[in-house]
Amino acid sequence: MSALPRRIAVLGATGSIGVNTLDVIARHPNQFEAFVLTASTNVEAMLAQCLRHRPQFAVMVSEQHAVELRTRLRGAGVSTEVLSGATALETMASHPDVDTVMAAIVGAAGLPSCMAAARAGKRLLLANKEALVVGGQLFMDAVLSGGATLLPIDSEHSAIFQSLPESRSLWSTTVDKIILTASGGPFRTRDPKTLYQVTPEQACAHPNWVMGRKISVDSATMMNKALEVIEARYLFGMPAERIEVVIHPQSVIHSMVQFIDNSVVAQLGTPDMRGPIAYGLSWPHRVVSGSAAIDFSQLAGLSFEAIHAHDHSERFPGLQLAWDAMSGPQGTTAVLNAANEIAVAAFLGREIRFDQIHRVNMETLASTKFSAPRSIDDLLEIDQSARQIAQRTISRLAP
């Protein structure tokens, strides 16, 4: 580890990933420093974080919220410089004094700042899977050209990264397949015929993980796993047909790698995001994360369930969309992500039913027309077009 604390920009600091990142940083003040914190509109949470961690910079998405935060920090005698807007996010992600960027802004909104960090050659801790789902090869090209170090923070992708050979050159010759584990969410055993009755509160009650509302709904529909399949495709350069999903209700084995000799390497841990966050911050070393150790004497057992054809069509219809989108032209995965973000927001706003999320995604994929993207602006154009089509679909479905 460096003799000086590594300066961290936490993009999305008030979300669950951001909060857990700051918890790990606080445990190692000699190794890590919260240099930049950003948030959307939650002034109260950002104020508390700035008082606790004293960052050099804070960014709020809107100027109105930035003014409020700036005034309250001055009143508290805190010298943190407060900025606002999307441009400020990109500036901070590429700031010359920032060593590491924790990318935890939810959704496609996080793509521009992720691209800025990649182009600036930062150590980029990717908790925002949408950056890869939307950005695809363009994002990976930015990582390569900028000389950035891309480290996955999703528990599943961190587990795969930890299970793969250290030499990336061996991945294509020794790995047979990647196996992503999924808890199955809160409706794994529920009668699919009753899913139309699911409320936002039920969908957000994950049995194992404490997460934000959007990702909790994605876990309930298994769209979260669909996005993770797409992310794994780009992160590890693995063909789509060599990525598999298996249900593992206990969420102890976070994912696995099967090699050509049929041996399997798995990474285990308690369901606590501080584990992969600490690994990303300290890689290639390890530091104390604050997560609890596994008590093997208390494990009743580890079980696995295959995802059958009827699960694809009834319980988790969105999962197959990962492979469908990857087989389409570049930009199709961006359409899928945009449609899903709009559909989930509509469900959380009680505009559509839980079972209609998949219908919005399907109709948007079928209706969006676009040319092959050549830049981030092209991708954002595709994203906006897909959102408009998804919104029109929702308007037709809404009671």
PAMAR-529958 format. One record per residue (C-alpha): residue in one letter; x, z, y. Coordinates in steps of 0.25 Angstrom, whole numbers, plus 2048, in hexadecimal, padded with zeros to 3 digits. Layout:
<vovexs>
aXZY/...
</vovexs>
This chain:
<vovexs>
m800800800/s8047FE80E/a80B809816/l801807821/p7F280881F/r7EB7FB81C/r7E27F7827/i7D47F4821/a7C87ED828/v7BC7F1821/l7B17E6824/g7A47EC821/a7A87FB822/t79B801822/g7967FB815/s798801808/i7A57FA805/g7AA7FD813/v7A780C812/n7AE80D804/t7BA80580A/l7BB80F815/d7BA81B80B/v7C6815803/i7CE812810/a7CC821815/r7D2826808/h7DF81F80B/p7E282081A/n7F181D818/q7EE810811/f7E180A817/e7DC80A825/a7CE80682A/f7D27FC835/v7C57F4837/l7B77F8833/t7AB7EF835/a79C7F0833/s78F7E8837/t7867F283E/n788800838/v78D807845/e78C81583F/a793812833/m79E80B83A/l79F816844/a7A2820839/q7AC817833/c7B4815840/l7B4824842/r7B9827834/h7C381B833/r7C7818841/p7C980983F/q7D0800849/f7C47F784A/a7B57F7847/v7AC7EB846/m79D7EA847/v7967DD845/s78D7DE852/e7927E1860/q7867EB861/h78B7F3856/a7997F285A/v7967F7868/e78F803862/l79B806859/r7A5804864/t79D80E86D/r79C819863/l7AB81885E/r7AF81986C/g7A682586E/a7AD82B862/g7BB828867/v7BE81E85C/s7C7812861/t7C2808856/e7C17FA85C/v7B27F585A/l7B07E6858/s7A47DE854/g7A07D184E/a7A37C8843/t7B07C384A/a7B57D184B/l7B37D283C/e7BC7C6839/t7C67CB844/m7C77D983D/a7C87D382F/s7D47CB833/h7DA7D583D/p7E97D583B/d7EA7E483A/v7E07E482E/d7E67E4820/t7DA7E5818/v7CC7E081A/m7C07E7812/a7B67DC812/a7A97E3810/i79F7DC819/v7937D9811/g78E7CA80F/a7937BD815/a7957C4822/g7A27C981D/l7A87BB81A/p7AE7B8828/s7B67C5829/c7BB7C481A/m7C07B681D/a7C77BB82A/a7CE7C5821/a7D17BB816/r7D77B2821/a7DF7BD827/g7E67C0819/k7E07CE818/r7DE7D780C/l7CF7D480A/l7C77DE802/l7BB7D67FF/a7AE7DE7FD/n7A67D3803/k7A37CA7F8/e79B7C1800/a7A87BC807/l7AC7B57FA/v79E7B17F6/v79C7AA804/g7AB7A7807/g7AE7A27F9/q7BB7997F8/l7BC799807/f7BE7A8807/m7C87A77FC/d7CF79C804/a7D07A5810/v7D67B1807/l7E07A7802/s7E47A180F/g7E57AE817/g7ED7B580C/a7E27C080B/t7E27CA7FF/l7D47CA7FA/l7CF7D67F2/p7C17D87EC/i7BA7E57EF/d7AD7E37E7/s7AE7EC7DB/e7AD7E17D2/h7B77D87D8/s7C17E37DA/a7BF7E67CB/i7C27D87C8/f7CE7D77D1/q7D47E47CB/s7D27DF7BD/l7D87D17BF/p7E77CF7BD/e7F07D27C9/s7F57C37C9/r7EA7BA7CE/s7F17AF7C7/l7EC7B57BA/w7DE7B67BE/s7DA7A77BA/t7E27A77AD/t7DF7B57A7/v7D17B87AC/d7C57B47A3/k7BA7B97AC/i7B67C37B6/i7AB7CD7B3/l7A37D37BF/t79C7DF7BB/a78E7E27C2/s7867EF7C1/g7797E77C1/g7747EF7CD/p7677F77CD/f75E7ED7C6/r7677EA7BA/t75C7EF7B0/r7507ED7B9/d7457E37B4/p7487D67BC/k7397D47BE/t7397E07C7/l7447DC7D0/y73A7D77DB/q7377E57DD/v7457EA7E1/t7467F07EE/p7537F07F7/e7557FF7F5/q7557FD7E5/a75E7F17E7/c7687F97EF/a7688057E5/h7758007DD/p7778097D0/n78680A7D2/w78B8057E0/v7888097EE/m7887FD7F6/g7827F6802/r7737F1801/k7777E2800/i7817E37F5/s7787ED7EE/v76D7E27EE/d7777D87E9/s77B7E17DE/a76C7E37DA/t76A7D47D9/m7787D27D3/m77B7C87DF/n7867D17E2/k78C7CD7D5/a78A7BF7D7/l7927C07E4/e79D7C77DD/v79E7BC7D2/i7A07B27DE/e7AA7BB7E4/a7B17BD7D7/r7B27AE7D6/y7BA7AD7E3/l7C27BA7E2/f7C87B77D5/g7C77A87D4/m7BF7A97C7/p7B579E7C3/a7A77A27C4/e7A57A07B5/r7AF7AB7B2/i7A87B67BA/e79E7BE7B2/v7957CA7B6/v7917D57AD/i7887E17B0/h78F7EF7AF/p7857F97B4/q78F8057B6/s7987FD7C0/v7A58047BA/i7AB7F77B6/h7AC7EF7C3/s7B07E27BD/m7B97DC7B2/v7C27D07AF/q7C27CA7A2/f7CF7C379E/i7D27B7795/d7D67C078A/n7C87C678B/s7CE7D4790/v7C67DA79B/v7CB7E27A7/a7C17EA7AF/q7C27F37BB/l7BA8007BB/g7B680A7C6/t7AB8127CB/p7A180A7D4/d7A880D7E1/m7AC8027EB/r7B880B7EF/g7BF8077E3/p7C07F87E6/i7C27FB7F4/a7CE8047F2/y7D47F97E9/g7D27EE7F3/l7D87F77FE/s7E47FB7F6/w7E77EF7ED/p7F07ED7E6/h7F17FD7E6/r7E68077E4/v7E18137EC/v7D781E7EA/s7C98187ED/g7C08247EC/s7B881F7E1/a7B58287D5/a7BD8267C8/i7B58217BC/d7B182D7B3/f7B18267A6/s7AC83279F/q79F8307A7/l79D8217A4/a79282079A/g796812797/l79980479D/s78F7F979A/f78E7EA79D/e7837E179D/a7837D179D/i77B7CA7A7/h7727C17A0/a76A7B47A4/h75E7BC7A6/d7657C57B0/h7697B97B8/s75B7B47B9/e7547C17BB/r75B7CE7BE/f7677C87C6/p7647B97C9/g76E7B97D4/l77A7BB7CC/q77B7AD7C7/l77B7A87D5/a78A7AC7D5/w78D7A17CB/d7837977D1/a7897997DF/m7977977DA/s79478A7D3/g78E7857E0/p79677F7EC/q79F7877F5/g79678F7FE/t78B7927F3/t78F7A07F2/a78E7A2801/v78079E800/l77D7A77F5/n7837B37FC/a77B7B0809/a76E7AE802/n7707BC7FB/e7747C3807/i7677BE80E/a75E7C1802/v7647CF800/a7627D280F/a7537CD80D/f7517D6801/l7577E2808/g74E7DF813/r7427DE80A/e73F7D080D/i7417CB7FF/r7407D17F1/f74C7D57E9/d7497C97DF/q7497BF7EA/i7577C17EE/h75B7B77E3/r7517AD7E7/v7567AD7F5/n7647AB7F0/m7607A07E7/e7587987F1/t7637997FB/l76D7947F2/a7647887EF/s7617857FD/t76E787805/k77577A807/f78477A80C/s79177280D/a79E777806/p7A3782810/r7B1780816/s7B278C81F/i7AC79A821/d7A379482B/d79D78B821/l79B797818/l79479E822/e78B792825/i787792817/d7857A1817/q77B7A0823/s77479481D/a77179B810/r76D7A7818/q76279F81F/i75D799812/a75C7A780C/q7557AC817/r74B7A1817/t7497A4808/i7467B280B/s73C7AF815/r7347A780B/l7357B2801/a7327BE80A/p7247C3809/
</vovexs>
